[in-house]
Structure formats: C-alpha cells, structure tokens
C-alpha cells in the first residue's frame, strides 16, 4: 500500500502475503481485508521492491520470513539477492529506532516501549508504595496442553481461556479476570496442534459443568484471527 494524494491505496496485490499485520498497525483503523480472487503473493517482486529501501529493511524482511518458517519464500529472496550480488548478514538486528520500516517486518514482532504509569504509587506523596497482591490462581498446571480433562478444577466452574501473553500485558489480570475461575492458556502463534486444543476444550465442556467461558487475546496480529476480548 502507498499513500497517494493523501489516501492509502492498494498498488500491488502480489505484494500482500495475507498476514493482516497492516490492519493492527493502522493508527486510524482505515485498512480492512476482503476475500476475493486476486493475484498470488510474489516474493520475487517483493524482494526486488524491498532491496532498494536499504539494508536494514531488507534484513528485517528476511528475518520475518525466517521467523514464520517460510523456507520456500526465503529461498526465492536469497536467489534474487545472489543474482544481484546483494549480501546481508542475517541475525544482526537493526537499531530499535527502526520500528516499522516500509515494505518489511512484522508489526506484531516490532520493538515497542511501554511508558511506566503511576500504578503502585501513593497518590498523596507520589512515592512508590509497598503493596502485596494476592494471587488468584486456583490450579496448576495452566497450559492447555498439560491440563487433565478430569481435573477437579473443571467441576462446576467458570472457565477463563487466555493467550499466554495476556497476564503480562494486563496489570490487573488476577483480580479482574482470574478471580474465581479455572484457567487454560495457550499461544495461537507458537503452539502446534491447535485443532487438538479445540477438541480438548470440547471434551472439557462435555465432561464437566462449565457455567461460563471468558476468552482473552492480545491486540496483535498473531492473536487477531483467534478471537477477541469478551
């Protein structure tokens, strides 16, 4: 996509790999995906376009392909680079100031800095307070892959299903979401055998009395197609 006359325009369908990362990265929620017949993704054309944008952008794109296990696309990219005599040292990460380069990199993997807030400070003096926070975890293990379908925690329960990054991103996770619930966590991006997870959850529902289910996911591309906050 390019900004032409102040508006974002789709200029080459064959540059799109279908990841959908641009949707979550758009600051004005202006990008949407529609399903229709289109030109297939063309890695050779993409790497040709990216090559002129500089070494750091090219390295990010190669690392992106490797990260997602796209070995065939990576071989196409390297074939083009060999043909043009381009040599890039992979694995040497660019400086963090390059957050979202044009034409390459995955916004879901980009480095981001989260500014600390005022949580944990005394509102009167502004000094940091010592607070003891009670854990609301009612069971172990918590990974869906390791859970026993007949575990007592699923008897007459309220179930929380969460992406495993959620507890780190939500400061009030224990009191707001976990309190009084059994929990199952997994990673939609990194875990294998997601179909097996669906079957395992189905068996939990069939074999137990589950009064409610709350699903929490992250607002990043790797979680986007697996659900949303409910």
C-alpha positions in Angstrom: 0.0 0.0 0.0 1.1 3.6 -0.7 -0.2 7.0 0.3 -1.3 8.7 -2.9 -2.8 12.2 -2.8 -3.3 11.8 1.0 -5.1 8.5 0.8 -3.8 4.9 1.3 -4.1 3.0 -2.0 -3.6 -0.7 -2.8 -1.0 -0.6 -5.5 0.1 -4.2 -5.8 -1.9 -7.2 -4.7 1.0 -9.5 -5.3 3.0 -7.7 -2.5 0.5 -8.9 0.1 1.2 -12.1 2.0 -2.2 -12.2 3.7 -0.8 -11.9 7.2 -3.0 -8.9 8.0 -0.4 -7.1 10.1 -1.2 -3.8 8.4 -4.7 -3.9 9.9 -3.5 -3.9 13.5 -0.8 -1.4 12.7 -3.0 1.2 11.1 -3.4 4.2 13.5 -6.8 5.2 12.1 -8.4 1.7 11.6 -8.6 2.5 7.9 -7.4 -0.8 6.5 -9.8 -3.7 6.0 -9.4 -7.2 4.4 -11.9 -8.5 1.9 -11.9 -12.0 0.5 -11.9 -12.3 -3.3 -9.8 -13.6 -6.2 -6.5 -11.8 -6.5 -3.0 -12.2 -7.8 -0.9 -14.6 -5.7 1.8 -13.3 -3.4 5.1 -12.9 -5.4 8.2 -13.0 -3.2 10.5 -12.2 -6.1 8.7 -9.0 -6.8 8.5 -8.1 -3.1 12.2 -8.6 -2.5 13.0 -6.6 -5.6 11.0 -3.7 -4.3 12.4 -4.0 -0.8 16.0 -4.2 -1.9 16.0 -0.5 -2.9 14.8 0.5 0.6 18.1 -0.2 2.3 20.0 -2.9 4.1 18.1 -2.7 7.4 14.7 -3.0 5.8 15.9 -5.9 3.7 17.3 -7.7 6.8 14.0 -7.2 8.6 12.1 -8.8 5.8 14.5 -11.8 5.7 14.2 -12.3 9.4 10.4 -12.0 9.1 10.4 -14.9 6.6 12.7 -17.0 8.7 10.7 -16.3 11.9 7.5 -17.5 10.2 9.1 -20.6 8.8 8.7 -19.5 5.1 11.6 -21.5 3.8 10.4 -21.5 0.2 9.9 -17.7 0.1 13.3 -17.3 1.9 15.0 -19.3 -0.8 13.3 -17.1 -3.5 14.5 -14.0 -1.8 18.1 -15.3 -1.4 18.1 -16.3 -5.1 17.3 -12.8 -6.1 20.0 -11.4 -3.8 22.5 -13.9 -5.3 21.6 -12.8 -8.8 22.1 -9.1 -7.9 25.2 -9.7 -5.7 23.5 -8.5 -2.6 24.9 -9.9 0.7 23.1 -9.4 4.0 24.3 -10.6 7.4 21.1 -12.1 9.0 20.6 -12.1 12.7 22.3 -8.7 13.3 19.3 -6.7 14.4 18.9 -3.1 13.4 18.7 -0.3 15.9 15.5 0.0 17.8 14.7 3.3 16.2 13.7 1.4 13.1 10.3 0.4 14.5 8.0 -0.1 11.4 10.1 0.1 8.2 8.2 0.4 4.9 7.8 -2.8 3.0 9.1 -5.3 5.6 8.9 -6.6 9.1 6.0 -7.8 11.2 4.3 -5.2 13.4 3.5 -8.0 15.8 7.2 -8.6 16.4 8.3 -4.9 16.3 10.1 -3.5 19.3 7.9 -1.2 21.4 8.5 0.8 24.5 5.7 1.0 27.1 5.9 4.0 29.3 5.5 3.3 33.0 2.4 4.7 34.6 1.6 5.7 38.1 0.5 2.2 39.4 1.9 1.3 42.7 2.5 4.9 43.8 1.0 6.7 46.8 -1.5 9.3 45.3 -0.7 11.7 48.2 3.1 11.8 48.1 3.8 10.3 44.7 6.2 7.8 46.3 6.2 4.2 45.5 4.0 2.1 47.9 4.6 -1.4 49.0 1.6 -3.4 48.0 1.1 -7.2 48.5 -1.1 -8.5 45.6 -2.8 -11.8 46.3 -2.6 -14.5 43.6 -6.0 -15.7 42.3 -4.6 -18.8 40.7 -6.6 -21.8 41.7 -4.8 -24.7 39.9 -1.6 -26.0 38.3 -0.7 -26.5 35.5 -2.3 -23.8 33.5 -1.1 -24.7 30.0 -3.9 -26.2 27.9 -1.6 -28.8 26.5 -0.9 -30.1 30.1 -4.3 -29.9 31.6 -6.1 -33.1 32.8 -9.6 -33.2 31.4 -10.8 -34.8 34.6 -9.1 -32.4 36.9 -11.3 -31.1 39.9 -10.8 -27.5 38.8 -13.2 -28.1 35.9 -16.0 -29.4 38.1 -18.8 -26.8 38.4 -16.5 -24.0 37.2 -16.3 -20.7 35.4 -13.5 -21.0 32.8 -11.0 -18.4 31.6 -9.3 -19.2 28.2 -6.4 -16.8 27.5 -3.5 -16.2 25.2 -0.4 -16.7 27.4 0.9 -13.2 26.8 -2.3 -11.7 28.4 -1.2 -11.9 32.1 2.0 -10.0 31.3 0.1 -7.2 29.4 -2.7 -6.8 31.9 -1.7 -5.4 35.3 -4.9 -6.3 37.0 -5.2 -9.8 35.4 -5.6 -11.7 38.7 -8.3 -9.6 40.3 -10.2 -8.5 37.2 -10.1 -11.8 35.2 -8.7 -14.8 37.1 -10.5 -14.4 40.4 -12.9 -17.3 41.0 -12.1 -19.0 37.6 -10.3 -22.0 36.3 -7.8 -21.1 33.6 -6.4 -22.6 30.4 -3.7 -20.7 28.5 -2.0 -21.2 25.1 -0.3 -19.3 22.3 -2.2 -19.2 19.0 1.1 -18.3 17.2 3.8 -20.6 18.7 1.8 -23.6 19.8 1.3 -26.5 17.4 -1.7 -28.7 17.1 -4.4 -26.0 17.6 -7.1 -28.4 16.3 -6.2 -30.7 19.2 -6.8 -27.7 21.6 -10.3 -27.3 20.1 -11.1 -30.9 20.8 -9.6 -30.7 24.3 -11.8 -27.7 25.2 -14.8 -29.5 23.7 -14.1 -32.5 26.0 -13.9 -30.2 29.0 -17.3 -28.8 28.2 -18.9 -32.2 27.6 -17.5 -33.9 30.7 -17.9 -31.0 33.2 -20.4 -28.4 34.2 -18.9 -25.1 32.9 -21.1 -22.2 33.8 -19.3 -19.5 31.7 -16.4 -19.0 29.4 -14.3 -15.8 29.1 -11.8 -15.5 26.3 -8.9 -13.1 26.3 -6.5 -12.4 23.5 -3.9 -9.8 22.6 -4.5 -7.0 20.2 -1.6 -8.1 17.9 -1.6 -9.7 14.5 -0.6 -13.2 15.8 -3.7 -13.2 18.0 -6.1 -11.2 15.8 -7.7 -14.1 13.9 -8.2 -16.3 17.0 -10.8 -14.2 18.9 -11.1 -11.0 20.8 -11.9 -9.7 24.3 -15.3 -11.0 25.5 
